[in-house]
């Protein structure tokens, strides 16, 4: 009955004993691999699939380590020379505490890959040219791409989903690398504009002299070499325009942007015609808007116009529980890209990652794991020796009682705010005067340190 059940499942199932000898192999697996069941049963997995080795076979890897491997892509040749592409979940078979074999459930992606390749070849023939990079004018991320177990991050996502059901402007604050664009694209994908264009522009990369022409477009003859060209507002018509680091725009240009937001009308540089545009604006910044207003880097009227939905992304150092989750995610990603079979990390590695301050946030974590995966040879676990040198030095410094400067500054700041509030009996205005900082800044810091 067990054999009948396993044979009726529409996914490939392959089981081996402790020596790597096949003890069960269903018809779906045989069709995937282009062999007969009798050609595999009773034989060692490496005899049937000679392109694999003890290091690259997921079945043998699980028997050796005793650890399961989930959703691992694998490309190999069978004994007839056919190339097979699968995504495997491989589990150890245990009797009590003893490993007696392994079982693998595989999904065949060979045909999908072949069809994709044929489609690309057909497109090349139609176009009469070699394949080119695909023009991308849309968003590619959605809510499922945001990986978190943090309550603070989940609260942000809940509010962001409400923003997805709206067409109101959104303002996002988050340090570099916290995933602002990931959140913005998810909002766009969840909105009624998801079939419209999504255009992202980092304002800090635009020279002041070109800012207006890039955003609003140009009319031929308006300046030397100018041509009729639509700006980003026109290109984003019916969709979403994401302006990152909006505070780097000159204050005088922020006034022009505010006017467009108010009436939805743009005029190309050098032109006399006006165009009505239907664009949803989402902006982001890596400094808190209250601080930017104090520094006169952000106009207050623009801030109030854009601050309908305000989303504040917590830094990675405040969501330490996500480090292990994200590390596992990035290991899976680079297993696929680098054709590795890493199944986890040593406990010392997680300790080291948790102790790091992550000024570059999730982006820095991903690059750290990418480096470590490049250092892996035949190992199946990431160890401290795979980490970048600066993290190894941090590991050595654990014995020295020196705290990061950021933590000392934050703790000192928190203590001074508490003392000022106690002195003024909770009066925020008086406390801001004592501390000689604007009231808005004090309120932001009180929220940051959870003193409200």
C-alpha angles and dihedrals in degrees: 000000000000090000090049091051094049091046092053095055112104095224127081113263123190123175128184134183126238092280092053094254114145111247099168132024122163130212093254090057090049091052091048093051097040095238139105122258091241090056090062108031113097094011131108113260092237092053091057096039104034094173089069125078136195088268097048101038110097091204094054092042091056092048090051097046103027089222124121121241117213129202095347117168115224133184120193145145124244123221090275093058096252115147113233127193118195142159109223139196108196125189133185118243110224135187103197104317094332122101109226100171145315138261127208130200111197135188115207116231096167095102092043090052092046092049091049090051092048090050091052091048091049091050090051090053092048092048092041091226144086118275116282132197109284115249108241119200097155141071120264103187129080138173093285090063092062107092116197146131093185117120090211091053092046089054089054091050091049091054091043090055089056088051088052089061091052137064094215121121118271127210119198128193121192139135120258111290098017093119104261095154091046088058093043093052091048090053090050092048091052094048132088086253095064091113091051126081123288113206124181124193129178105217094203089066093058119089111232090241092058099037097094096044093048094049099037103025132233139265119223112264096018088119137354110301095004121146136186102282132159118234128226092270091058093043090052093050109141092013143059131297114200115198112191122199090011090171090073089071114103112258092242091056091048085064091057091048091051091054091053090050091051100050105014091231124129131183122201118239108271093010134112100202120094125217127204110220129193103208132149111220124214118177133187138191136184094219125061111264093232089059092045090052090051089050089048091238093120126045113235093222091053090047093054091046093052100035099087096114111024116192122185115195114211116232118248092251087065093050102049091155088070094059095081092044093050093043091056090047093052092046089056091047095052093040085065096042096043098033092239132146103216110153102183149326134274116255091247089059092055090047090053093047092048092051094052116097096222101213087175091049121200093349090056091048091052093050090048091054091044089055092047092050089053089055094053116102114170098335120117096205131057111237133189090262089064092058124096115275095250090060091050088054090051088053090054091048092058090092091056113081096228118128123207112269091236091060093048092049092047093049092048091048092049092050093049092050090050091050093049092049091048090050093051093039092242098314103146096195093052091044091053089052091051091049092042094230130118116271091240091056092049092050090050092051092046089054091045092053092038094242095136 
